[in-house]
Amino acid sequence: MQGSAHIRGMEIFYGHVRTLEMFFSYDPDGKLLFKPFNDAYGTVHPDIGPGTGKDDVELVLNDGEYFHVWDTTMFRIGERSEVNFLHYRDAYRKALTCGEQGSIARITIVAPDGYTDVTALAADGTTVVMGRNTKWRTISIPERIRFLNRPATQAETA
């Protein structure tokens, strides 16, 4: 599949971000942090493979997760279109057409986050588990991407 690699249990997508240096810092342990102030600077623009530029990234999607596109155009007209995708390039293509005022729509990762039991009371007053519903959490794209050509830790000062 072009633009991605598959490793057992995950899919890796490649791309780049159009960002500013002001969004990078290091935590007290020297780990690189990327915190853009809006979604546009954290959007991954797909590429066919890993790149060599300082803003080239990989984006990992683990088993059981999917990409969600926040389609603002469908909510305005009261309709719903398919907004969940297993491949980033498909999510990105959808996002290009459905952001507010012509912008790229926000893409997030949705991941399982435990379960909630569905229960019912039996005639004798005991609780019977009828089934389980998956709970979900949203992960922003900037939280998940890894910059391929930036140091993972702050360079030592001479």
Backbone as JSON Lines, residues from 0, in Angstrom:
{"i":0,"aa":"M","n":[0.85,-1.17,0.0],"ca":[0.0,0.0,0.0],"c":[0.89,1.23,0.0]}
{"i":1,"aa":"Q","n":[0.68,2.11,-0.93],"ca":[1.51,3.29,-1.08],"c":[1.29,4.28,0.06]}
{"i":2,"aa":"G","n":[2.4,4.81,0.62],"ca":[2.3,5.82,1.66],"c":[2.14,5.28,3.05]}
{"i":3,"aa":"S","n":[2.23,3.95,3.21],"ca":[2.1,3.38,4.54],"c":[2.88,2.07,4.62]}
{"i":4,"aa":"A","n":[3.13,1.64,5.83],"ca":[3.78,0.36,6.09],"c":[2.93,-0.37,7.11]}
{"i":5,"aa":"H","n":[2.89,-1.68,7.01],"ca":[2.09,-2.44,7.97],"c":[3.02,-3.28,8.83]}
{"i":6,"aa":"I","n":[2.92,-3.11,10.12],"ca":[3.62,-3.93,11.09],"c":[2.53,-4.61,11.9]}
{"i":7,"aa":"R","n":[2.72,-5.86,12.25],"ca":[1.69,-6.59,12.98],"c":[1.15,-5.74,14.14]}
{"i":8,"aa":"G","n":[-0.15,-5.49,14.13],"ca":[-0.79,-4.75,15.21],"c":[-0.87,-3.25,14.97]}
{"i":9,"aa":"M","n":[-0.27,-2.77,13.87],"ca":[-0.34,-1.33,13.61],"c":[-0.1,-1.04,12.13]}
{"i":10,"aa":"E","n":[-0.5,0.13,11.73],"ca":[-0.25,0.62,10.38],"c":[0.48,1.94,10.53]}
{"i":11,"aa":"I","n":[1.53,2.15,9.75],"ca":[2.31,3.38,9.81],"c":[2.1,4.14,8.51]}
{"i":12,"aa":"F","n":[1.7,5.41,8.65],"ca":[1.48,6.28,7.51],"c":[2.56,7.35,7.51]}
{"i":13,"aa":"Y","n":[2.98,7.8,6.33],"ca":[4.04,8.8,6.22],"c":[3.48,10.09,5.62]}
{"i":14,"aa":"G","n":[4.08,11.19,6.03],"ca":[3.67,12.48,5.51],"c":[4.57,13.58,6.06]}
{"i":15,"aa":"H","n":[4.07,14.79,5.98],"ca":[4.78,15.95,6.52],"c":[3.77,16.93,7.09]}
{"i":16,"aa":"V","n":[4.23,17.78,7.97],"ca":[3.4,18.86,8.5],"c":[3.98,20.18,8.03]}
{"i":17,"aa":"R","n":[3.11,21.16,7.9],"ca":[3.54,22.53,7.58],"c":[3.45,23.29,8.89]}
{"i":18,"aa":"T","n":[4.56,23.45,9.55],"ca":[4.54,23.94,10.91],"c":[5.56,25.04,11.12]}
{"i":19,"aa":"L","n":[5.6,25.55,12.32],"ca":[6.53,26.61,12.71],"c":[7.41,26.12,13.86]}
{"i":20,"aa":"E","n":[8.62,26.62,13.93],"ca":[9.54,26.21,14.99],"c":[9.01,26.54,16.38]}
{"i":21,"aa":"M","n":[8.18,27.57,16.48],"ca":[7.66,27.97,17.79],"c":[6.8,26.89,18.46]}
{"i":22,"aa":"F","n":[6.39,25.85,17.71],"ca":[5.56,24.79,18.27],"c":[6.37,23.64,18.85]}
{"i":23,"aa":"F","n":[7.69,23.76,18.82],"ca":[8.57,22.71,19.33],"c":[9.23,23.16,20.62]}
{"i":24,"aa":"S","n":[9.33,22.22,21.55],"ca":[10.06,22.46,22.8],"c":[10.52,21.12,23.31]}
{"i":25,"aa":"Y","n":[11.17,21.13,24.47],"ca":[11.64,19.9,25.09],"c":[11.12,19.85,26.51]}
{"i":26,"aa":"D","n":[10.7,18.67,26.95],"ca":[10.26,18.53,28.34],"c":[11.49,18.44,29.25]}
{"i":27,"aa":"P","n":[11.32,18.42,30.56],"ca":[12.47,18.39,31.48],"c":[13.41,17.19,31.25]}
{"i":28,"aa":"D","n":[12.89,16.1,30.65],"ca":[13.73,14.93,30.37],"c":[14.41,15.03,29.01]}
{"i":29,"aa":"G","n":[14.21,16.12,28.3],"ca":[14.84,16.31,26.99],"c":[14.06,15.74,25.83]}
{"i":30,"aa":"K","n":[12.84,15.26,26.06],"ca":[12.02,14.69,24.98],"c":[11.41,15.81,24.14]}
{"i":31,"aa":"L","n":[11.46,15.64,22.82],"ca":[10.89,16.61,21.89],"c":[9.37,16.67,22.05]}
{"i":32,"aa":"L","n":[8.83,17.87,22.19],"ca":[7.38,18.09,22.29],"c":[6.93,18.92,21.1]}
{"i":33,"aa":"F","n":[5.8,18.56,20.55],"ca":[5.21,19.3,19.43],"c":[3.79,19.68,19.83]}
{"i":34,"aa":"K","n":[3.55,20.97,19.99],"ca":[2.22,21.45,20.4],"c":[1.82,22.65,19.55]}
{"i":35,"aa":"P","n":[1.19,22.38,18.38],"ca":[0.71,23.49,17.56],"c":[-0.52,24.13,18.21]}
{"i":36,"aa":"F","n":[-0.73,25.43,17.94],"ca":[-1.87,26.09,18.58],"c":[-3.17,25.9,17.83]}
{"i":37,"aa":"N","n":[-3.15,25.28,16.64],"ca":[-4.41,24.94,15.98],"c":[-4.22,23.7,15.1]}
{"i":38,"aa":"D","n":[-5.32,23.15,14.65],"ca":[-5.3,21.9,13.89],"c":[-4.56,22.01,12.57]}
{"i":39,"aa":"A","n":[-4.59,23.17,11.94],"ca":[-3.95,23.32,10.63],"c":[-2.45,23.01,10.71]}
{"i":40,"aa":"Y","n":[-1.8,23.44,11.76],"ca":[-0.36,23.21,11.89],"c":[-0.03,21.79,12.32]}
{"i":41,"aa":"G","n":[-1.02,21.02,12.72],"ca":[-0.8,19.63,13.11],"c":[-1.3,18.64,12.08]}
{"i":42,"aa":"T","n":[-1.84,19.12,10.96],"ca":[-2.35,18.23,9.91],"c":[-1.19,17.55,9.2]}
{"i":43,"aa":"V","n":[-1.29,16.24,9.06],"ca":[-0.29,15.49,8.31],"c":[-0.74,15.43,6.86]}
{"i":44,"aa":"H","n":[0.12,15.92,5.97],"ca":[-0.14,15.87,4.53],"c":[0.56,14.61,4.01]}
{"i":45,"aa":"P","n":[-0.2,13.65,3.46],"ca":[0.36,12.34,3.12],"c":[1.47,12.41,2.06]}
{"i":46,"aa":"D","n":[2.45,11.54,2.23],"ca":[3.52,11.33,1.26],"c":[3.56,9.85,0.93]}
{"i":47,"aa":"I","n":[4.32,9.49,-0.12],"ca":[4.35,8.09,-0.54],"c":[5.28,7.22,0.31]}
{"i":48,"aa":"G","n":[6.12,7.84,1.11],"ca":[7.02,7.07,1.98],"c":[7.73,8.01,2.93]}
{"i":49,"aa":"P","n":[8.61,7.48,3.77],"ca":[9.33,8.33,4.72],"c":[10.2,9.34,3.99]}
{"i":50,"aa":"G","n":[10.19,10.57,4.46],"ca":[10.97,11.62,3.83],"c":[12.21,11.98,4.63]}
{"i":51,"aa":"T","n":[12.97,12.92,4.12],"ca":[14.22,13.33,4.75],"c":[14.18,14.75,5.3]}
{"i":52,"aa":"G","n":[13.06,15.44,5.16],"ca":[12.95,16.81,5.65],"c":[12.69,16.87,7.15]}
{"i":53,"aa":"K","n":[12.95,18.04,7.73],"ca":[12.79,18.17,9.19],"c":[11.33,18.1,9.63]}
{"i":54,"aa":"D","n":[10.38,18.3,8.72],"ca":[8.97,18.23,9.07],"c":[8.29,16.96,8.57]}
{"i":55,"aa":"D","n":[9.08,15.97,8.16],"ca":[8.54,14.68,7.76],"c":[8.21,13.85,9.0]}
{"i":56,"aa":"V","n":[7.09,13.15,8.94],"ca":[6.6,12.42,10.11],"c":[6.11,11.03,9.73]}
{"i":57,"aa":"E","n":[5.96,10.22,10.78],"ca":[5.21,8.98,10.64],"c":[4.06,9.05,11.63]}
{"i":58,"aa":"L","n":[2.97,8.43,11.25],"ca":[1.75,8.44,12.04],"c":[1.32,6.99,12.2]}
{"i":59,"aa":"V","n":[1.21,6.54,13.44],"ca":[0.89,5.14,13.73],"c":[-0.59,5.02,14.09]}
{"i":60,"aa":"L","n":[-1.25,4.04,13.47],"ca":[-2.61,3.67,13.81],"c":[-2.56,2.24,14.33]}
{"i":61,"aa":"N","n":[-2.91,2.04,15.59],"ca":[-2.87,0.71,16.21],"c":[-4.12,-0.08,15.88]}
{"i":62,"aa":"D","n":[-4.03,-1.4,16.04],"ca":[-5.21,-2.26,15.84],"c":[-6.37,-1.76,16.7]}
{"i":63,"aa":"G","n":[-7.56,-1.76,16.15],"ca":[-8.75,-1.35,16.88],"c":[-9.02,0.14,16.82]}
{"i":64,"aa":"E","n":[-8.11,0.91,16.25],"ca":[-8.28,2.37,16.15],"c":[-8.72,2.74,14.74]}
{"i":65,"aa":"Y","n":[-9.24,3.96,14.6],"ca":[-9.61,4.47,13.29],"c":[-9.46,5.99,13.29]}
{"i":66,"aa":"F","n":[-9.44,6.56,12.1],"ca":[-9.39,8.01,11.93],"c":[-10.81,8.55,11.82]}
{"i":67,"aa":"H","n":[-11.07,9.67,12.46],"ca":[-12.37,10.32,12.38],"c":[-12.17,11.72,11.8]}
{"i":68,"aa":"V","n":[-12.97,12.07,10.8],"ca":[-12.93,13.39,10.19],"c":[-14.12,14.18,10.72]}
{"i":69,"aa":"W","n":[-13.85,15.35,11.28],"ca":[-14.89,16.22,11.84],"c":[-15.53,17.01,10.69]}
{"i":70,"aa":"D","n":[-16.5,16.38,10.04],"ca":[-17.15,16.93,8.85],"c":[-18.16,18.01,9.25]}
{"i":71,"aa":"T","n":[-17.79,19.26,9.08],"ca":[-18.69,20.36,9.46],"c":[-19.75,20.63,8.39]}
{"i":72,"aa":"T","n":[-19.5,20.23,7.15],"ca":[-20.47,20.51,6.08],"c":[-21.74,19.69,6.24]}
{"i":73,"aa":"M","n":[-21.64,18.46,6.67],"ca":[-22.83,17.6,6.8],"c":[-23.72,18.03,7.95]}
{"i":74,"aa":"F","n":[-23.14,18.52,9.03],"ca":[-23.95,18.96,10.17],"c":[-24.78,20.19,9.82]}
{"i":75,"aa":"R","n":[-24.26,21.04,8.97],"ca":[-24.98,22.26,8.58],"c":[-26.24,21.94,7.78]}
{"i":76,"aa":"I","n":[-26.16,20.9,6.96],"ca":[-27.32,20.58,6.13],"c":[-28.15,19.43,6.7]}
{"i":77,"aa":"G","n":[-27.78,18.98,7.88],"ca":[-28.58,17.97,8.57],"c":[-28.39,16.55,8.06]}
{"i":78,"aa":"E","n":[-27.31,16.29,7.32],"ca":[-27.05,14.95,6.84],"c":[-25.77,14.42,7.48]}
{"i":79,"aa":"R","n":[-25.56,13.16,7.31],"ca":[-24.34,12.55,7.85],"c":[-23.68,11.74,6.74]}
{"i":80,"aa":"S","n":[-22.4,11.95,6.56],"ca":[-21.66,11.15,5.59],"c":[-20.67,10.27,6.35]}
{"i":81,"aa":"E","n":[-20.08,9.33,5.68],"ca":[-19.09,8.45,6.32],"c":[-17.87,9.27,6.7]}
{"i":82,"aa":"V","n":[-17.54,9.28,7.96],"ca":[-16.44,10.12,8.44],"c":[-15.39,9.33,9.2]}
{"i":83,"aa":"N","n":[-15.46,8.0,9.19],"ca":[-14.47,7.15,9.86],"c":[-13.7,6.36,8.82]}
{"i":84,"aa":"F","n":[-12.38,6.3,8.99],"ca":[-11.53,5.67,7.99],"c":[-10.43,4.86,8.66]}
{"i":85,"aa":"L","n":[-9.99,3.8,8.0],"ca":[-8.87,3.0,8.48],"c":[-7.55,3.42,7.84]}
{"i":86,"aa":"H","n":[-7.62,4.19,6.77],"ca":[-6.41,4.65,6.08],"c":[-6.34,6.17,6.1]}
{"i":87,"aa":"Y","n":[-5.17,6.67,6.48],"ca":[-5.03,8.12,6.65],"c":[-5.25,8.87,5.35]}
{"i":88,"aa":"R","n":[-4.74,8.37,4.25],"ca":[-4.9,9.08,2.97],"c":[-6.38,9.29,2.64]}
{"i":89,"aa":"D","n":[-7.24,8.3,2.94],"ca":[-8.67,8.44,2.7],"c":[-9.29,9.49,3.63]}
{"i":90,"aa":"A","n":[-8.86,9.48,4.9],"ca":[-9.36,10.49,5.85],"c":[-8.93,11.89,5.4]}
{"i":91,"aa":"Y","n":[-7.7,12.02,4.98],"ca":[-7.18,13.31,4.52],"c":[-7.96,13.81,3.3]}
{"i":92,"aa":"R","n":[-8.2,12.92,2.35],"ca":[-8.96,13.29,1.14],"c":[-10.35,13.8,1.52]}
{"i":93,"aa":"K","n":[-11.01,13.13,2.47],"ca":[-12.33,13.58,2.94],"c":[-12.21,14.94,3.64]}
{"i":94,"aa":"A","n":[-11.18,15.09,4.47],"ca":[-11.0,16.33,5.23],"c":[-10.79,17.54,4.33]}
{"i":95,"aa":"L","n":[-10.22,17.33,3.15],"ca":[-9.98,18.45,2.22],"c":[-11.28,19.12,1.77]}
{"i":96,"aa":"T","n":[-12.38,18.39,1.83],"ca":[-13.64,18.91,1.28],"c":[-14.66,19.29,2.34]}
{"i":97,"aa":"C","n":[-14.34,19.17,3.62],"ca":[-15.42,19.36,4.59],"c":[-15.04,20.18,5.83]}
{"i":98,"aa":"G","n":[-14.05,21.01,5.75],"ca":[-13.72,21.88,6.87],"c":[-14.53,23.16,6.83]}
{"i":99,"aa":"E","n":[-14.45,23.91,7.91],"ca":[-15.19,25.17,7.97],"c":[-14.59,26.19,7.01]}
{"i":100,"aa":"Q","n":[-15.43,26.86,6.28],"ca":[-15.05,27.94,5.37],"c":[-13.92,27.53,4.44]}
{"i":101,"aa":"G","n":[-13.97,26.3,3.93],"ca":[-12.99,25.83,2.97],"c":[-11.69,25.32,3.53]}
{"i":102,"aa":"S","n":[-11.57,25.26,4.85],"ca":[-10.33,24.75,5.45],"c":[-10.34,23.22,5.48]}
{"i":103,"aa":"I","n":[-9.19,22.63,5.81],"ca":[-9.11,21.19,5.99],"c":[-9.77,20.85,7.33]}
{"i":104,"aa":"A","n":[-10.67,19.89,7.3],"ca":[-11.36,19.48,8.53],"c":[-10.39,18.8,9.49]}
{"i":105,"aa":"R","n":[-10.72,18.85,10.75],"ca":[-9.91,18.22,11.79],"c":[-10.0,16.7,11.68]}
{"i":106,"aa":"I","n":[-8.85,16.04,11.77],"ca":[-8.78,14.58,11.77],"c":[-8.25,14.16,13.14]}
{"i":107,"aa":"T","n":[-8.89,13.17,13.75],"ca":[-8.42,12.63,15.02],"c":[-8.34,11.11,14.92]}
{"i":108,"aa":"I","n":[-7.69,10.53,15.9],"ca":[-7.66,9.08,16.03],"c":[-8.64,8.72,17.14]}
{"i":109,"aa":"V","n":[-9.46,7.71,16.91],"ca":[-10.38,7.23,17.93],"c":[-9.9,5.84,18.34]}
{"i":110,"aa":"A","n":[-9.72,5.67,19.66],"ca":[-9.15,4.43,20.19],"c":[-10.05,3.85,21.27]}
{"i":111,"aa":"P","n":[-10.1,2.52,21.37],"ca":[-10.88,1.91,22.45],"c":[-10.3,2.29,23.8]}
{"i":112,"aa":"D","n":[-11.2,2.49,24.77],"ca":[-10.79,2.93,26.11],"c":[-11.57,2.18,27.18]}
{"i":113,"aa":"G","n":[-11.55,0.86,27.1],"ca":[-12.26,0.06,28.08],"c":[-13.67,-0.26,27.64]}
{"i":114,"aa":"Y","n":[-14.43,-0.77,28.58],"ca":[-15.79,-1.22,28.29],"c":[-16.75,-0.8,29.39]}
{"i":115,"aa":"T","n":[-18.02,-0.74,29.03],"ca":[-19.1,-0.53,29.97],"c":[-20.03,-1.73,29.84]}
{"i":116,"aa":"D","n":[-20.32,-2.36,30.95],"ca":[-21.24,-3.5,30.93],"c":[-22.68,-3.01,30.82]}
{"i":117,"aa":"V","n":[-23.45,-3.7,30.01],"ca":[-24.9,-3.47,29.91],"c":[-25.53,-4.53,30.81]}
{"i":118,"aa":"T","n":[-26.29,-4.08,31.81],"ca":[-26.84,-5.02,32.8],"c":[-28.36,-4.92,32.88]}
{"i":119,"aa":"A","n":[-28.92,-5.93,33.44],"ca":[-30.37,-5.96,33.72],"c":[-30.56,-6.7,35.04]}
{"i":120,"aa":"L","n":[-31.61,-6.33,35.75],"ca":[-31.93,-7.01,37.02],"c":[-32.81,-8.22,36.75]}
{"i":121,"aa":"A","n":[-32.4,-9.35,37.3],"ca":[-33.21,-10.57,37.2],"c":[-34.34,-10.5,38.23]}
{"i":122,"aa":"A","n":[-35.3,-11.41,38.12],"ca":[-36.45,-11.44,39.04],"c":[-36.02,-11.6,40.49]}
{"i":123,"aa":"D","n":[-34.89,-12.27,40.74],"ca":[-34.43,-12.46,42.11],"c":[-33.57,-11.29,42.62]}
{"i":124,"aa":"G","n":[-33.43,-10.24,41.79],"ca":[-32.69,-9.05,42.21],"c":[-31.21,-9.07,41.87]}
{"i":125,"aa":"T","n":[-30.72,-10.13,41.27],"ca":[-29.31,-10.17,40.89],"c":[-29.1,-9.42,39.57]}
{"i":126,"aa":"T","n":[-27.9,-8.93,39.41],"ca":[-27.55,-8.21,38.19],"c":[-26.98,-9.19,37.18]}
{"i":127,"aa":"V","n":[-27.51,-9.13,35.98],"ca":[-27.05,-10.01,34.9],"c":[-26.4,-9.13,33.83]}
{"i":128,"aa":"V","n":[-25.18,-9.49,33.43],"ca":[-24.5,-8.76,32.36],"c":[-25.04,-9.27,31.03]}
{"i":129,"aa":"M","n":[-25.61,-8.36,30.26],"ca":[-26.22,-8.7,28.98],"c":[-25.24,-8.54,27.82]}
{"i":130,"aa":"G","n":[-24.27,-7.67,28.01],"ca":[-23.31,-7.41,26.94],"c":[-22.34,-6.31,27.36]}
{"i":131,"aa":"R","n":[-21.47,-5.95,26.45],"ca":[-20.49,-4.9,26.73],"c":[-20.49,-3.9,25.59]}
{"i":132,"aa":"N","n":[-20.36,-2.63,25.95],"ca":[-20.2,-1.56,24.98],"c":[-18.78,-1.01,25.1]}
{"i":133,"aa":"T","n":[-18.15,-0.79,23.97],"ca":[-16.81,-0.22,23.97],"c":[-16.89,1.27,24.28]}
{"i":134,"aa":"K","n":[-16.01,1.72,25.17],"ca":[-15.84,3.15,25.41],"c":[-14.72,3.61,24.49]}
{"i":135,"aa":"W","n":[-14.8,4.86,24.01],"ca":[-13.83,5.38,23.05],"c":[-13.22,6.66,23.57]}
{"i":136,"aa":"R","n":[-11.97,6.91,23.17],"ca":[-11.31,8.19,23.47],"c":[-10.73,8.74,22.19]}
{"i":137,"aa":"T","n":[-10.58,10.05,22.16],"ca":[-10.05,10.74,21.0],"c":[-8.61,11.15,21.26]}
{"i":138,"aa":"I","n":[-7.76,10.91,20.26],"ca":[-6.35,11.27,20.33],"c":[-6.06,12.24,19.19]}
{"i":139,"aa":"S","n":[-5.45,13.38,19.5],"ca":[-5.14,14.33,18.44],"c":[-3.97,13.81,17.6]}
{"i":140,"aa":"I","n":[-3.95,14.17,16.35],"ca":[-2.87,13.76,15.45],"c":[-1.51,14.22,15.98]}
{"i":141,"aa":"P","n":[-1.35,15.48,16.43],"ca":[-0.03,15.89,16.95],"c":[0.47,15.05,18.13]}
{"i":142,"aa":"E","n":[-0.43,14.47,18.91],"ca":[-0.01,13.6,20.02],"c":[0.61,12.3,19.51]}
{"i":143,"aa":"R","n":[0.23,11.87,18.34],"ca":[0.62,10.55,17.84],"c":[1.79,10.58,16.85]}
{"i":144,"aa":"I","n":[1.99,11.7,16.16],"ca":[3.03,11.69,15.13],"c":[4.43,11.68,15.73]}
{"i":145,"aa":"R","n":[5.36,11.13,14.95],"ca":[6.76,11.11,15.32],"c":[7.55,11.76,14.19]}
{"i":146,"aa":"F","n":[8.34,12.75,14.52],"ca":[9.17,13.42,13.53],"c":[10.37,12.53,13.21]}
{"i":147,"aa":"L","n":[10.57,12.26,11.93],"ca":[11.59,11.31,11.51],"c":[13.0,11.9,11.55]}
{"i":148,"aa":"N","n":[13.13,13.19,11.35],"ca":[14.45,13.78,11.17],"c":[14.75,14.92,12.14]}
{"i":149,"aa":"R","n":[14.09,14.91,13.27],"ca":[14.39,15.85,14.35],"c":[14.89,15.02,15.51]}
{"i":150,"aa":"P","n":[15.79,15.57,16.31],"ca":[16.29,14.77,17.43],"c":[15.18,14.45,18.42]}
{"i":151,"aa":"A","n":[15.18,13.2,18.89],"ca":[14.18,12.78,19.87],"c":[14.45,13.44,21.21]}
{"i":152,"aa":"T","n":[15.7,13.78,21.46],"ca":[16.03,14.5,22.68],"c":[16.87,15.71,22.32]}
{"i":153,"aa":"Q","n":[16.87,16.68,23.2],"ca":[17.58,17.92,22.95],"c":[19.07,17.66,22.78]}
{"i":154,"aa":"A","n":[19.64,18.26,21.79],"ca":[21.07,18.08,21.52],"c":[21.88,18.61,22.7]}
{"i":155,"aa":"E","n":[22.96,17.9,23.0],"ca":[23.85,18.34,24.09],"c":[24.51,19.65,23.69]}
{"i":156,"aa":"T","n":[24.62,20.55,24.65],"ca":[25.31,21.81,24.37],"c":[26.79,21.62,24.67]}
{"i":157,"aa":"A","n":[27.62,22.16,23.81],"ca":[29.07,21.98,23.96],"c":[29.64,22.88,25.04]}
